[in-house]
Amino acid sequence: MAQISEELMGRDGSVPHTEAGKIGKAMLIVGWPRTEGPVTARKINEKYEKCRVYVRPETEKGDLT
C-alpha cells in the first residue's frame, strides 16, 4: 500500500486504514493476488520494510494490458 500511495498517488507518510482497504480491494478485483502474510525477503523491503505484496498476474504472451 505504501508504494502505491507514494509512487502513484504522490503522498507521503502512512496510508490511512480506510484508503489501504480500498486499494487492497481494487488490487484483488483487477486480479493481483496478495501474499498470505507480510514478506521480508524481497527487494521492495529495502524501502518499505516488512509488507504484504501484490503479485503481477501472469499474462498471455504479448498481452500488455
C-alpha positions in Angstrom: 0.0 0.0 0.0 2.8 2.4 0.9 4.4 2.0 -2.6 1.1 2.7 -4.4 0.3 5.7 -2.1 3.8 7.2 -2.5 4.7 6.4 -6.1 1.3 6.5 -7.9 -0.6 8.9 -5.8 2.2 11.2 -4.7 1.5 11.0 -1.0 4.0 10.9 1.9 3.6 9.2 5.2 1.5 6.3 6.3 -1.6 5.2 4.4 -4.9 5.7 6.3 -6.6 2.4 7.1 -9.7 3.2 5.0 -7.5 4.0 2.0 -5.4 0.9 2.4 -8.6 -1.2 2.4 -9.9 0.4 -0.8 -6.6 0.0 -2.6 -6.3 -3.6 -1.5 -9.8 -4.5 -2.7 -9.1 -2.8 -6.0 -5.9 -4.8 -6.5 -7.8 -8.1 -5.9 -10.6 -7.1 -8.2 -8.2 -6.5 -11.1 -6.6 -9.9 -10.5 -3.4 -9.2 -8.5 -3.1 -11.9 -5.8 -1.7 -10.9 -2.4 0.9 -12.8 -0.4 -0.5 -14.8 2.6 1.2 -12.5 5.1 3.9 -9.9 5.3 7.2 -10.7 3.5 10.7 -9.6 4.4 12.9 -11.1 1.8 12.2 -9.1 -1.3 13.9 -6.1 -2.8 10.8 -3.9 -2.0 11.5 -4.5 1.7 14.7 -2.3 1.4 12.5 0.7 1.0 9.1 -0.2 2.6 10.3 -2.8 5.2 8.0 -5.7 6.1 4.9 -5.6 4.0 2.3 -7.6 2.1 3.0 -7.9 -1.6 0.6 -8.0 -4.5 2.0 -10.1 -7.4 1.5 -9.2 -11.0 -0.7 -11.8 -12.6 0.6 -13.9 -15.5 -0.5 -12.5 -18.8 -0.8 -14.2 -22.2 2.1 -13.8 -24.5 2.2 -10.4 -26.0 -0.7 -9.1 -23.7 0.5 -5.9 -22.1 -2.9 -4.9 -20.5 
